[in-house]
Amino acid sequence: MLKFHTSSRTRHRATVAATIAVAAVATLVSAAPAAVAADPRTQFGPLRYGASYALGYLRWHARSVDVDYSIKAYGCRTLWAFGYDANGNLHYPPAQATVCDTTDTETMNVPVDVPGGASRVLLQFDDDAGVTRDQETGLHP
């Protein structure tokens, strides 16, 4: 029977190589990018006036809210978005989109530049004369 003799130097090299391999794998795992959580969003609408309507989503960020909207307008219709903080304070400027006799899909931003950002957004759908015909409040989830 053959007997293999390993010296302490060979065992030491094997231990060092194993340690380096484990460290390399640990570095790769810890360097992997963390999954980025999507901004929370809430649906709104449809807000209606006659055959016209507005609907979409509110995407909540740290100090603003994006309003992803679609408006179908017969005549001119305006969608307003007013941001409020947790204390009920209204923050200016509100966001506004006016669409006339067409369909438009865009994004507008409502700034609420305070710690914690917006707690709610009031959406108003106005007619040609600026009269609010429908409204809805979107709450931060």
N, C-alpha and C positions, 0 to 999 in steps of 0.2 A: 504494500500500500504506500502510495506517495503521500508525503506529508509536506504541506506548504508552511513556510515560516514567514510571518510578516513581522517586520521590524517595527519598533515604536515610531520610527520616522514615517513609515508607510501609513500606519494607523493615524498618525497626526495629520498627514496630508489629506487623508480621506475625511477626517473630522472637519478640517478647515474647508474643504471643498463642499461638504454638506451644509456647513454653516453659511457659506457664501450663497449657495443655491437657495436656501430658506430665506435669507435676507433679501435676495433679488426678487423672489416671489412676493414677499411681504411689501417691498417697495412698490412693485407694480400694482398690487391690490390697493394699497393706501393712496396711490397716485391716481387711481381711476376717478373720473369726474363723478361727483354725486348727482343723483337724479334731481333735476330742477323741478320744483313743484310749480304747476301752472297757476296763474293768477285765478282766484275764484271768480266765478261769473254767475249772473242771474239773468233770467229772461224777462223781457217786458213786452207788453202789448198783446194783441194789437190795440192801439189807440185809434178810435174811429171818428170820422165826421163824414156823413153821407157815404159815398163810394170810396173816399180817401182813407188811408190808414198808415200807421207807422208801427213798426215792431222791430225787435232785435234783442241785443244782449248788453249788459253792463259788465265790464271787466274791471275789477277792483284792484288798484295798485296802492302803494304805500302813501302817496300824497296826491293822487288823482284817480279819476275813473274814466275809462274809455267807453264811449257809447257807440257800439257797432249797430247801425240802424239801416233799415230799408223803408223808404217812404214811397207810397203810390199816391200821387196828387192829381185831383181834378180841380182846376183853379190853382191858387197858390196856398200852400200849407206850410206851417213852420213848426218844427219840433224844438222845444226848449228843454235844456237839462240844467237844473239848479242843484249844486252840491251843498250839503249840510254836514257839519262835523258832529261829534258825539254830544256836544253841549247844545245842539240845535241852532248854531250860528250859520247863517247863509254866507257862502263864500263867492266872491265875484272874480272874474266875470263868468256868467253862465255860458254854456255852449248853445249854439243856435244853428239850425239848418233849415233853409227855405227851399222848397221844391215847387215848381209850377208846371202843371199839365204833363208830367212825365213820372218815371220811376227812377229813384236814385238810391244807391247803396254806398255808404261811406262810413268813416269813423270820425267822431269828434271827441275832444278831450275836455273834461271838467276838472279844473284844478281845485284841490282842497289841501293847500300847502301848510298843514299843521301835523304834529305828531299824531299818528293813528289814522290820518286821512279822513275820508268821507264815511259817514255812518249810513247816509241815505241820499238818494237822488230823486228829486221831483221832476217828472217828465210831463210837459204840457204840449198839447197838440192844438194849434191855433188855426183859425180860418183866415181868409184874405184881409179881413178888417182888424185882425189882431185879437179877436175874441177867443178865449180858451174854450174849446169844444169837448175835449176829453183830457183826462190826466190820470197819472198813476205814480205811486211812490215805490221805488226799488230800494230794498234794504240790504245792507252789507250782510253776507252770509256768516 
